[in-house]
Amino acid sequence: MDKNTARDELLAYVAEKYYQDDLKQTEIAALVGVTRSAVSRMLTEARQKRLVEIIIHHPYQFSPDLEEKLHNTLHLKHVSVVSFQNQATDPELKKHLGRAGSRLIIKLIKPGDTIGLSWGTSIQSTVETLESAAVQDSRVVQLVGVLGSTRHSYSAQILVEQLAHKISGEGIYLYSPFIVENGQTAASLLEDPAVFQALSAGRKCDLALVGIGSTKAEFCSLFQENHISFETLQDLQESGAVGDVCGLYFNINGILSRVDFHQRRIGISLAGLQEINLRLGIAGNPGKAAAILGAVRGGFINALVTDAKTARKVLELARDSGQSE
């Protein structure tokens, strides 16, 4: 056994005694033959090396009244509205929505199902918090191409890999860029047999797990991460687009925007997306309310996980634009 392995074994032993056996640090110090402060440092090192994972199961509160209103107003198949006691930061909000989303998915998926994934930080949180559970004969399909040449923790390719591992399913990957230089290049890639096969598999999904993007600069991940230029963002805004699902941009009424961007993207088409029986959107923050409403109206999603403040804003927008509760 080399020194690194021996060290990790010791760290795991110390962590086990502390977290599982409920021994005090002074008791562990006597067992190991070190000082109590050394035990404290070992516990920190064990967490840093991911030999210890601490999972906090928040007792989430849901809002049945808002869920019923969203269901009745927008005719959604499934709705989860998380309610918070305290103000949550954006990263905290995504983490909470991810956990709520993962709990809903566990209830929905069944043996033989094929799950399609887009990309995004909310989807990343959902996949990361999903508890591992084998789903017999399952598949996970990448619905959109790869974001740039670097690996992003929230990219569809990585998320497909993680989810497939968690449910012991087969991963089907779309080995293509998400955005290319022009429509001619995109058309050529779409004719590639491997790309065509992956997109065909996407249309046959039983459930799609998707994020909902916004054209507001502060909420647009594609712009924030330099995947699209400010000029492209302006073009999207000027077209009337308020948000996107899988890189498909739409206005508040859910009508697909006529923008050059759509000719340059590689991913599932709107018709292909709408062939999927259940299209679950994970999104929160009142600033995304218009994008969420447009996504529902256009049939980009038909199920939703969001937070209470956002739910109220979506209902307000729906009412103001003539959709009664």
C-alpha positions as CSV (number, residue, x, y, z in Angstrom):
1,M,0.0,0.0,0.0
2,D,1.5,3.4,-1.0
3,K,1.6,6.4,1.3
4,N,-1.3,8.2,-0.4
5,T,-3.6,5.1,-0.1
6,A,-2.5,4.6,3.6
7,R,-3.3,8.2,4.3
8,D,-6.7,8.0,2.7
9,E,-7.5,4.8,4.7
10,L,-6.6,6.6,7.9
11,L,-8.7,9.6,6.9
12,A,-11.7,7.4,6.1
13,Y,-11.3,5.5,9.4
14,V,-11.3,8.8,11.4
15,A,-14.3,10.1,9.5
16,E,-16.2,6.9,10.0
17,K,-15.6,7.0,13.8
18,Y,-16.7,10.6,13.9
19,Y,-19.7,10.7,11.6
20,Q,-21.0,7.2,11.8
21,D,-20.0,6.0,15.3
22,D,-20.5,9.4,17.0
23,L,-17.2,9.3,18.8
24,K,-15.8,12.6,20.1
25,Q,-12.6,14.0,18.5
26,T,-10.8,13.5,21.8
27,E,-11.8,9.8,21.8
28,I,-10.7,9.3,18.2
29,A,-7.4,11.1,19.0
30,A,-6.7,8.5,21.7
31,L,-7.5,5.6,19.3
32,V,-5.3,6.9,16.6
33,G,-2.5,8.3,18.8
34,V,-2.6,11.9,17.7
35,T,-3.9,15.2,19.1
36,R,-7.5,16.4,19.0
37,S,-6.5,19.3,16.7
38,A,-4.9,16.7,14.3
39,V,-8.2,14.8,14.2
40,S,-10.0,18.1,13.3
41,R,-7.6,18.7,10.5
42,M,-8.0,15.0,9.3
43,L,-11.8,15.5,9.1
44,T,-11.3,18.6,7.0
45,E,-8.9,16.8,4.7
46,A,-11.4,13.9,4.3
47,R,-14.1,16.3,3.2
48,Q,-11.7,18.1,0.8
49,K,-10.7,14.7,-0.7
50,R,-14.4,13.8,-1.0
51,L,-13.9,10.8,1.2
52,V,-16.8,12.2,3.1
53,E,-20.0,13.6,1.6
54,I,-22.5,15.4,3.7
55,I,-26.0,15.5,2.4
56,I,-28.6,17.7,4.1
57,H,-32.2,16.7,3.4
58,H,-34.1,20.0,3.6
59,P,-37.7,19.6,4.8
60,Y,-39.1,21.4,1.8
61,Q,-42.4,23.1,2.0
62,F,-44.5,23.2,-1.1
63,S,-47.4,25.5,-2.0
64,P,-50.5,23.4,-3.0
65,D,-52.5,26.5,-3.7
66,L,-50.0,27.9,-6.2
67,E,-49.6,24.5,-7.7
68,E,-53.3,24.2,-8.3
69,K,-53.5,27.7,-9.7
70,L,-50.7,27.0,-12.2
71,H,-52.2,23.6,-13.1
72,N,-55.6,25.1,-13.8
73,T,-54.4,28.3,-15.5
74,L,-51.6,26.7,-17.7
75,H,-53.0,23.2,-17.9
76,L,-49.7,21.6,-16.8
77,K,-49.4,17.8,-16.3
78,H,-47.2,18.1,-13.2
79,V,-46.4,21.2,-11.0
80,S,-44.1,21.5,-8.0
81,V,-43.8,24.9,-6.3
82,V,-41.2,25.2,-3.6
83,S,-41.8,27.7,-0.8
84,F,-38.9,29.2,1.2
85,Q,-39.0,30.7,4.7
86,N,-35.9,32.8,4.0
87,Q,-34.7,34.8,1.0
88,A,-32.5,32.5,-1.2
89,T,-29.6,33.5,-3.3
90,D,-29.6,32.5,-7.0
91,P,-27.2,29.5,-6.4
92,E,-29.3,28.4,-3.4
93,L,-32.5,28.7,-5.4
94,K,-31.1,26.5,-8.2
95,K,-30.0,24.0,-5.6
96,H,-33.4,23.8,-3.9
97,L,-35.2,23.6,-7.3
98,G,-32.8,20.8,-8.3
99,R,-33.7,18.8,-5.3
100,A,-37.4,19.3,-5.8
101,G,-36.9,18.4,-9.5
102,S,-35.0,15.2,-8.7
103,R,-37.7,14.1,-6.3
104,L,-40.3,14.5,-8.9
105,I,-38.3,12.7,-11.5
106,I,-37.8,9.7,-9.2
107,K,-41.6,9.5,-9.0
108,L,-42.1,9.8,-12.8
109,I,-39.5,7.5,-14.4
110,K,-40.1,3.8,-14.8
111,P,-38.3,0.8,-16.3
112,G,-37.8,1.1,-20.0
113,D,-38.0,4.9,-20.1
114,T,-35.8,7.2,-22.2
115,I,-34.9,10.6,-20.7
116,G,-33.8,13.5,-22.7
117,L,-31.5,16.2,-21.2
118,S,-30.7,19.8,-22.2
119,W,-28.1,21.8,-20.4
120,G,-27.9,24.4,-17.7
121,T,-27.2,25.0,-14.0
122,S,-30.7,24.1,-12.8
123,I,-30.5,20.8,-14.7
124,Q,-27.0,20.3,-13.3
125,S,-28.4,20.7,-9.8
126,T,-31.3,18.3,-10.5
127,V,-28.9,15.6,-11.8
128,E,-26.4,16.1,-9.0
129,T,-29.0,15.8,-6.2
130,L,-30.8,12.8,-7.8
131,E,-30.3,9.7,-5.6
132,S,-28.7,6.8,-7.4
133,A,-31.3,4.2,-8.3
134,A,-31.1,1.6,-11.1
135,V,-33.9,2.0,-13.7
136,Q,-34.1,-1.2,-15.8
137,D,-33.6,-0.8,-19.6
138,S,-33.3,3.0,-19.3
139,R,-31.6,5.4,-21.7
140,V,-30.5,9.0,-21.3
141,V,-30.3,11.1,-24.5
142,Q,-28.4,14.4,-25.1
143,L,-30.9,16.8,-26.8
144,V,-28.5,19.7,-27.7
145,G,-24.9,19.9,-28.9
146,V,-21.8,20.7,-26.9
147,L,-21.1,24.2,-25.6
148,G,-17.7,25.2,-26.9
149,S,-14.4,23.3,-26.8
150,T,-14.1,23.3,-23.0
151,R,-15.9,21.0,-20.6
152,H,-18.6,22.7,-18.6
153,S,-20.1,21.0,-15.5
154,Y,-23.5,22.0,-16.7
155,S,-23.1,20.9,-20.4
156,A,-25.5,18.3,-21.7
157,Q,-22.8,15.8,-22.5
158,I,-21.5,15.7,-18.9
159,L,-25.0,15.7,-17.5
160,V,-26.1,12.7,-19.7
161,E,-23.0,10.8,-18.5
162,Q,-23.8,11.6,-14.8
163,L,-27.5,10.7,-15.1
164,A,-26.9,7.5,-17.0
165,H,-24.5,6.4,-14.3
166,K,-26.9,7.2,-11.5
167,I,-29.8,5.2,-13.1
168,S,-27.6,2.5,-14.6
169,G,-28.8,3.4,-18.0
170,E,-27.3,3.8,-21.5
171,G,-26.1,7.2,-22.6
172,I,-26.7,8.4,-26.1
173,Y,-24.6,11.4,-27.0
174,L,-24.8,14.2,-29.6
175,Y,-21.2,14.6,-30.7
176,S,-21.7,18.0,-32.3
177,P,-21.2,21.7,-31.4
178,F,-24.3,23.4,-30.1
179,I,-23.7,26.6,-32.1
180,V,-21.8,26.8,-35.5
181,E,-20.8,29.7,-37.7
182,N,-23.6,29.5,-40.3
183,G,-26.6,27.7,-41.4
184,Q,-24.7,25.8,-44.2
185,T,-22.4,24.2,-41.6
186,A,-25.4,23.3,-39.4
187,A,-27.2,21.7,-42.3
188,S,-24.2,19.6,-43.1
189,L,-23.8,18.4,-39.6
190,L,-27.5,17.5,-39.3
191,E,-27.0,15.2,-42.3
192,D,-24.2,13.3,-40.4
193,P,-25.5,9.8,-39.5
194,A,-24.3,9.9,-35.9
195,V,-26.0,13.3,-35.3
196,F,-29.1,12.2,-37.1
197,Q,-29.3,9.1,-35.0
198,A,-28.9,11.0,-31.7
199,L,-31.6,13.5,-32.6
200,S,-33.9,10.7,-33.7
201,A,-33.4,9.1,-30.3
202,G,-34.3,12.4,-28.7
203,R,-37.7,12.5,-30.4
204,K,-38.5,9.1,-28.9
205,C,-37.9,10.1,-25.3
206,D,-40.6,9.5,-22.7
207,L,-39.5,12.5,-20.6
208,A,-37.4,15.6,-21.3
209,L,-35.7,17.4,-18.5
210,V,-34.9,21.0,-19.7
211,G,-33.9,24.4,-18.4
212,I,-35.6,27.6,-19.4
213,G,-33.3,30.4,-20.5
214,S,-34.0,34.1,-20.7
215,T,-32.9,36.9,-23.1
216,K,-32.4,39.2,-20.2
217,A,-28.6,39.6,-20.1
218,E,-28.3,38.9,-16.4
219,F,-30.2,35.6,-16.8
220,C,-28.8,34.5,-20.2
221,S,-26.2,31.8,-19.5
222,L,-25.2,31.6,-23.2
223,F,-24.3,35.3,-23.1
224,Q,-22.8,35.3,-19.6
225,E,-20.5,32.4,-20.5
226,N,-19.5,34.0,-23.9
227,H,-21.2,31.3,-26.0
228,I,-23.1,34.0,-27.9
229,S,-22.1,37.6,-28.6
230,F,-23.9,40.8,-27.4
231,E,-25.0,41.4,-31.0
232,T,-26.6,38.0,-31.1
233,L,-28.3,38.6,-27.8
234,Q,-29.6,42.0,-29.2
235,D,-31.0,40.2,-32.3
236,L,-32.9,37.8,-30.0
237,Q,-34.3,40.6,-27.9
238,E,-35.3,42.7,-31.0
239,S,-37.1,39.7,-32.4
240,G,-39.3,39.8,-29.3
241,A,-37.8,36.6,-27.8
242,V,-38.2,36.4,-24.0
243,G,-36.6,32.9,-23.4
244,D,-35.5,29.6,-24.8
245,V,-35.7,25.9,-24.2
246,C,-33.0,23.8,-25.8
247,G,-31.8,26.9,-27.7
248,L,-35.2,27.4,-29.3
249,Y,-36.2,31.0,-28.7
250,F,-39.8,32.2,-28.4
251,N,-41.9,35.3,-27.4
252,I,-44.2,35.5,-24.4
253,N,-47.0,33.9,-26.3
254,G,-44.8,30.9,-27.1
255,I,-44.3,31.7,-30.8
256,L,-41.0,30.6,-32.2
257,S,-38.8,33.6,-33.0
258,R,-37.6,34.1,-36.6
259,V,-33.9,34.6,-35.9
260,D,-30.7,33.5,-37.7
261,F,-29.6,31.8,-34.5
262,H,-32.0,28.9,-35.1
263,Q,-30.3,28.1,-38.4
264,R,-26.9,27.8,-36.6
265,R,-27.9,25.6,-33.7
266,I,-27.6,21.8,-33.4
267,G,-30.2,20.2,-31.3
268,I,-33.7,18.8,-31.2
269,S,-36.3,20.7,-33.2
270,L,-39.5,22.1,-31.8
271,A,-41.5,19.4,-33.5
272,G,-39.2,16.8,-32.1
273,L,-39.4,18.2,-28.6
274,Q,-43.2,18.3,-28.7
275,E,-43.2,14.6,-29.7
276,I,-42.0,13.9,-26.1
277,N,-44.9,13.1,-23.9
278,L,-43.6,14.8,-20.7
279,R,-41.4,17.9,-20.9
280,L,-40.4,19.0,-17.5
281,G,-38.9,22.5,-17.1
282,I,-36.8,23.4,-14.0
283,A,-36.6,27.2,-13.6
284,G,-37.0,29.9,-10.9
285,N,-36.5,33.6,-10.2
286,P,-39.3,36.2,-11.0
287,G,-37.0,37.7,-13.7
288,K,-37.6,34.5,-15.7
289,A,-41.4,34.6,-15.4
290,A,-42.0,35.8,-19.0
291,A,-39.7,33.0,-20.3
292,I,-41.5,30.4,-18.2
293,L,-45.0,31.6,-19.4
294,G,-43.8,31.6,-23.0
295,A,-42.3,28.1,-22.7
296,V,-45.7,26.8,-21.4
297,R,-47.8,28.6,-24.0
298,G,-45.7,27.3,-26.9
299,G,-45.7,23.7,-25.7
300,F,-41.9,23.7,-25.0
301,I,-42.7,22.4,-21.6
302,N,-45.9,20.8,-20.1
303,A,-44.6,20.3,-16.5
304,L,-42.8,22.7,-14.2
305,V,-40.7,22.9,-11.0
306,T,-40.4,26.5,-9.7
307,D,-40.5,28.6,-6.6
308,A,-43.4,30.5,-5.0
309,K,-42.3,34.0,-5.9
310,T,-41.8,33.0,-9.5
311,A,-45.1,31.1,-9.6
312,R,-47.0,34.3,-8.5
313,K,-45.2,36.4,-11.1
314,V,-46.1,33.8,-13.9
315,L,-49.7,33.9,-12.8
316,E,-49.7,37.7,-12.8
317,L,-48.3,37.8,-16.3
318,A,-50.8,35.2,-17.5
319,R,-53.7,37.2,-16.0
320,D,-52.5,40.6,-17.4
321,S,-52.1,39.1,-20.9
322,G,-55.7,37.7,-20.9
323,Q,-55.2,34.1,-19.6
324,S,-57.6,33.8,-16.7
325,E,-57.1,31.5,-13.7
